[in-house]
Amino acid sequence: FNGATSLGTVTADNSGNFSKDVDLSANTTHNITAKATDTAGNTSDASAVLAITVDTVAPTMTTNTTGQIASSSDLVATFSEAIAKGTGDIVIKESGDGTVFETLSILGNNVTIGGADNRTLTINPSADLESNKSYYIEIA
């Protein structure tokens, strides 16, 4: 159920596992519950509510490391909403010609997420950046 609206029915397997694909409206909070019915037709009370928000708006960067920094410094970016590690890489490139300085797995130890409400991305390059060069990052 989404609130009082049924999202359909599904039959559990022999282990009690089940799944159901549903379409939910974007940028809205949905209150999902489930009920179980046994073979005798007895229906349980609704489960505890699981609140889900389908967020289709990409976070924006609100602050980042710009200007002169020490070559051994971490690169830090703060986003408009909570972020989480997914898949892919972070690529550090030289601004002048786009030469790749380093490619880091988003899931690696050199990339962390923290700060207030998990909005801060910290990138710790495995080698110091070169002095007097400009860099940018691509998240892919």
VENKADA-V679208 format. One line per field, one symbol per residue. ss: DSSP state (H for helix, E for strand, - for the rest). phi: phi as a letter, one per 30 degrees, with the letter a starting at -180 (. if undefined). burial: 1 if it has 9 or more other C-alpha atoms within 8 Angstrom, else 0. Layout:
# VENKADA-V679208
ss = ???
phi = ???
burial = ???
This chain:
# VENKADA-V679208
ss = -E--E-----------------------EEEE----E-----E------EEEE-------EEEE----------EEEEE---------EEEEEE-----EEEEEE-----EEEE-HHH-EEEE-----------EEEEE-
phi = .ciccdcjbacdddcidabadbcbddhbdcccbbbcbdddjdcddddddcdbcdcccddcdcbadbidbddcddcbbccdaebbdbbjbcccbdddbidddaccdeddddbbbaidhhccccccedbddddibcbbcccb
burial = 11000000000000000000000000100111101010000000000000001100001010010000000000111111111000011111111000010011111001101100011111111000000000000000
